[in-house]
């Protein structure tokens, strides 16, 4: 099997966050943070460049945590 896809050796081992060219300590948006989380630090653009995707995952996380907090207060009532 022959492929023409070649990745440089220094990019095979290192996660994105440890590369010198990542973003030089610049702030990242929620979309990049979730991309790094889902890919275990390998790719900061896995979810694309639409900021609504990152906000969607933030809202899901807030809803899950909020439902557990409310559930812990309501559980003793039943």
C-alpha positions, 0 to 999 in steps of 0.5 A: 500500500502506498500513500503520499501523506507524510507527516514530519517526525517532530509532529508525530509525537508531540501534542499540539499544546507543546509545539513551539508554533502553537500560539505563543501563550495567546488566549484560545477560544472555547472551540479550540479548548474543546477540540484539544480536550476531545483529541487529547491535545493533538489538534486545536482545529478538530471542531472547525472554526465556528465558535458556536460549537464551543458554546454548545459544549459549554452549555451542555456542560453547564446544564449537566452540572446544574442538573446534578446540583439541583438533583442533590437538593431535590433528592432528599425531598422524595 
